[in-house]
Amino acid sequence: MSKLAILYEHPAWFVPLFEALDRRGIAYRALRPDGDFDPADGSVPAPVVFNRIAMSSFLRSHEHPIFHAMALLDHWRRAGARIINGPGVLAIDASKARQLSLIASLGLAIPATRVVHRAADVEAAAATIGFPLVVKANIGGSGAGIVRFDDMAALRHAVAAGELPTSVDGVLLVQDYVPARGGAITRVETLDRAFLYAIDVAGDGAFDLCPADACVVGSPIRMTAVQPGPELVDAAERIARAANLDVGGVEVMIDDRDGVPRFYDINALSNFAARPLELLGWDPHERLVDYLAARIEEAR
């Protein structure tokens, strides 16, 4: 029996991880979240299960596995498996509203936001924030489901025409449009709730700032390795601890209006930056495999 199972959906993003495991001679089962599971079956696929389900999976199939995976991972956890980025983390990953609530509870700044579940409530929510603003899907991924509105007339038209973004859970965020200083956001990657590396990501105003290989091809995204100040590193690590995030990134941008760092996203699917050796000078997959090997040893 393999000691490690990896539950994943994207067909290409995890090839570097599989190759790193192969180089280290660590056996694993690569599992897709398809088929069925028996809630009365107390067996687990491996003592350690690594969750790699992407929130953007709904872009690749309307029969996405997000909610199925939450139940499956919780079932395996109850059966005794050690789940890396377990069902609780997946629940936070699958809700930008929950992410913002968690971040704000730590005393960190977020973009002004209102959360609604009806299109009819968007206008009133927008009136409390002002313009420009964005309406975004509670479950997004790869920049999906984000639309900027510069005035109430345009927003009213979108509501009336049924042209608002939609979220697979029916929840929308009405959020202040924050002008990011220098046109870039910073993504702080963490491993085992500690700083791993950080990159600045600029996209010429695009909302899709996913740093993975598959997202970068043909896109205007530019990435630069950076060392954030200690206050940003400390904040990212606090967020990771509060979210019980084993592996994942935290995104922050400096509000160009007042210089305040505003944290706005927790991403449990760190598939790491494209071309890490060129960008960072080292491959974070090696550190990830070290972490997985330690969890396997603990589970023996």
Secondary structure as UniProt FT lines:
FT   STRAND          4..8
FT   TURN            13..14
FT   HELIX           15..24
FT   STRAND          29..31
FT   TURN            39..40
FT   STRAND          48..52
FT   TURN            55..56
FT   HELIX           57..60
FT   HELIX           66..78
FT   TURN            79..80
FT   STRAND          82..84
FT   HELIX           87..93
FT   HELIX           96..105
FT   TURN            106..107
FT   STRAND          113..116
FT   HELIX           119..121
FT   HELIX           122..127
FT   TURN            128..129
FT   STRAND          133..137
FT   TURN            142..145
FT   STRAND          146..149
FT   HELIX           152..161
FT   TURN            168..169
FT   STRAND          172..176
FT   HELIX           181..183
FT   STRAND          184..191
FT   TURN            192..193
FT   STRAND          194..202
FT   TURN            204..205
FT   HELIX           213..216
FT   TURN            217..218
FT   STRAND          222..226
FT   HELIX           230..242
FT   TURN            243..244
FT   STRAND          247..255
FT   TURN            256..258
FT   STRAND          261..267
FT   HELIX           276..279
FT   HELIX           284..299
//
